[in-house]
Amino acid sequence: MTTREDFREILRLVRPGSRVLDVGCGEGALLDLLGQEKQVDGRGLEISASGVAACMARGLSVVQGDADQDLDHFPDRTFDYAILSQTLQATRQPRHVLDELLRIADRAIVSFPNFGHWRVRWSLLSQGRMPETKALPMPWWSTPNIHLCTLVDFLALADDLGVRIDACAAFAGQGPARSIDPASPLENWRAESCLFMLSRTSPEPAGRAAREPPPVSGDLFDG
Amino acid sequence: MADVDLALCALSDGGTWRFPASEPLHLDSGGFIEGLEVAYQAYGQLNADKSNAVLICHALTGDQHVASPHPTTGKPGWWLRLVGPGKPLDPTRHFIICTNVVGGCMGSTGPASINPATGKPWGLSFPVITIADMVRAQAMLVKALGVETLFAVVGGSMGGMQVQQWAVDYPERLASAVIIASASRHSAQNIAFHEVGRQAIMADPDWRGGAYADHGTRPEKGLAVARMAAHITYLSEPALQRKFGRELQRDGLSWGFDADFQVESYLRHQGASFVDRFDANSYLYITRAMDYFDIAASHGGVLANAFTRARHMRFCVLSFTSDWLYPTAENRHIVRALTAAGCRVAFVEIESDKGHDAFLLDEPVMDSALTGFLGSVERDRGLA
């Protein structure tokens, strides 16, 4: 998956003029895009000083901090969307982070590399070593990814947190996003990386409420 | 319009504003100051819709000469790095105001001013002032200059405290705020260092219970020691080590108590030159104001509560990695409170080994962050 495809999908999901928090916003490329194309009121959280400095030089409202600690300080429902792009697997407490995203925003847009992708499975099976793929290019001893999961793992966590899946897309190679039914067993093999849009089913946090069936076709973004 | 322009030209370099007795400065301590004088410098022109005014708040020993030579020392303005043509604050685009704080000694009413009731210098009969009092006086001056809304209020260290106070007390008059290397309240260590400085001044026999002006003396030794102790807190340990190490002034030791080490000589010079431009009682009053500063205390102990009226504002907070006077944790505390209050804030901890004084020095990341921040506030306001 190229970053551009990821961003393109997020751009499609986000409603114009909405309030957006980009967690792990890097140098602010996505926030800039969202500002230009969707006129969002964008804010960011970024752990690296150089990333934040670049964002500030672009005039973006970005705070240096990390998803594990700094989401806690935002009031409930500050944003329409909280975006966590390719970062969940690098957080110390992914469950808490996910919970917080859906406390401070009505919707969370989360993307992550799928550890269930066939290349990852094949790499581990054939070589017996930690997989190094295009989506997961770093060796085990230097990767920031400490909480990798598969698409199916993520579905289980979403179910456990009682959140609704409003949209789901998969990425593979350089191709564009493909809307998928995440419950289809094949997708856990095919998706190199996946992107979910989530919302709370009820105001009560972390209930075991029944998950509505995810939309499988049509406009994913009004779910 | 011609009248307005003429008036603005007259304002554009500064001076001392004397408020009539009918407009006293009301103080947090319960008292008031009649015939308040506020000394200020101004750079640039207020535009037609009065939307380009910026207030700069100075630090403990700073003054209003932010971008013009100091009248006593002749040294260039203290924040030329940020203020000037092509700089983040640009007099060709902004109307930039900087006032000397109340309690100071560069023209604003302070303990060295003449008490109109006695005809003698106030000395210790000057009322204890607070950061909020300083800000109240600034707000009076800004209004007197015909500025309803400030596009930005900017300050480092104690200046950053004033900026926070502005956001708490006058949010409706601000569009944005820049807080650099500051804190929302003093730690025990901050108060402790200030107390060392105050004790040094008061231990000087020439201090005369604060009435040195009446006796024709100056507690220069005490004030110099206060400055020396404080100056150490403005620098980082690595910067001090890199600059001086154990280098000697001359070949060999003196086997006495002269300034053998270069660092001693440097500190002595810092102390000696400081007394030429600063008043000892002002030092007592201003350090006290900083120690008393505690925004959360007057808002139910919750800092975020103080900023709930500032949600329309944009904030920029900067800290420096090697600043141990107002470390990143203190600045982050402000950032988290602003976030919790629902304010838009940008924050970065800048890598620097220059200690607290980094905010006055060459820090390209600070420049680019401020240029970006102020530029986007200008775009929001239709100024750019």
Interface residues (C-beta under 8 A of the other chain):
Chain A: R43 A49 V52 A53 C55 M56 A57 R58 G59 L60 S61 V62 V63 Q64 G65 D70 H73 F74 P75 T78
Chain B: R314 C316 R332 V335 R336 T339 A340 G342 R344 V345 A346 F347 V348 E349 I350 E351 V365 S368 A369 T371 G372 F373 G375 S376 R379
